[in-house]
Amino acid sequence: MKKTLKLLSLLFVVLFAVSACSKDDDPVDNDFFVDDYKGTISFKPTGGEMKGPLQGTVTVTKVGGSNYSFLFSDDMEDINNIKMKEGDNTKLFIEDGTLGLISIDADKLSIAYTDDDGTWTADCTRD
């Protein structure tokens, strides 16, 4: 009986450890990238004057599913509701048909993005 109890306990521990370390836990499926990133930012509205480059913050928020918003400090316009696709489980890349690049990984946010409202750039790191 003791032997059976030990075997069942060991089996339970192994099953728990294996399920807790799932490789299917993709950062895109959780809020891994949601955070504040600090560094050099700029914004040039279409037909307007350039603001920056200056030291500021971009706050990344997940809107739902695979959509993200990028909230710029210093009264710069935000980039809202951008559909992102996963990279190699540690990066997100822009999926919309617009011109530019938005790349996020565990430590760095890079933006070079243009749409009808203007052009944004950011070279930031996570605190």
N, C-alpha and C positions, 0 to 999 in steps of 0.2 A: 504494500500500500504506500509506504514512504517513497519507494522508487517511482511509482506511478505519479505521485503528487509532485515530485521533483521534476520529472519529465514534462508534465503538463505545465508547470511553472516556467521552465526553461523555454518551452514552445511558445507560451504566451509572451514572454519577454522578447524573443526573437521576432515574432509577428508584429509586436508593437514597434520595435526598432526599425524594421523594414518599412512599415507603413509610414512612419514619421520621416523617413529620408527619401521621399518619393522624388524621382527625377522629373515627374510631370508637373511639379510646382514651378511653373514658369513665372518670372517676375512680371510679365505682361498681365498675368491674371490677378495680380495683387497690386498694392499701392507702392511698390518698390521705388519707383521713380518720383513719387510725389514728395516734394521738398523745396527748400529755398536754395538757389544756386547764386553765388556772388562772383562778380567779375566785371569785365568791360562790356557795356551794352550801348546800342544806338538805335535810333528810329528816324527815318525820313519819310514823312507823309507824301503821297503823290502830289506834286506841284507845290510842295511846301519846303521849309528849311529843315536841314538836318539837326537833330538833337543828339548830341554826343559826338564821339564816343566819350563815355564817362563811367566811373565806377558805380555799379548799382546791383540790383537784385532781380532775378527772375524766379517767380514762384510757379512751380509746375503743379497743376491740379488735374485730377482724372475726372472727366465729365460723365463717363459711363462707357461700358464696353471697352473699346480701344480708342476712344476720343480723349484728347487732352487739351487744356488751355494753358497758355504761358502768360503770366501776369507780370508786366514790367513795372519797375519802380520809377520814380522821378517823373511822374505824369506822362509817361509814354503810353501810346495805345497798346492794348493787349492783343495777342493772337489767340483766337477763341475756337474751340470745337474742331481741332485738327485730328483727323483719323491717322493713327500710327500703326505700323506693322512691326512685328517682332523681328529682331536680328538673330544673334546667336545666343539667345537666352539671357544676355546681359545688356542688350542695346535695343532701342526703338528707333525706327526710321519713318519719315513722313510717307504717307500712302496716297494722299490727295494728289490730284493732277496739277498742282500749282508749281511754280518755279522755286527751287530752293532746297535746302537741306536742314533738317532738324535732327540732331543725333544726341541721344542721352545714354549714358552708361552709369555705372555705380558711382563715379566720381565727377563726371564732366558733362556739361551741356554746351553744345555748339549749335548756333542758329545762323543761317544765311537764307532768309525767306522773303519772298516778294509776292504780293497779291495786289488787288485793285486799290487797297487802302494805303500801301506804301511798302517800304523795305525795312526789315529788322535784322540786326546782327547781335550776337551774344557769344562771348567766350568766357564761360563761367565754370566754377567748381563748387562742389557740395561742401557745406560747412562740416 
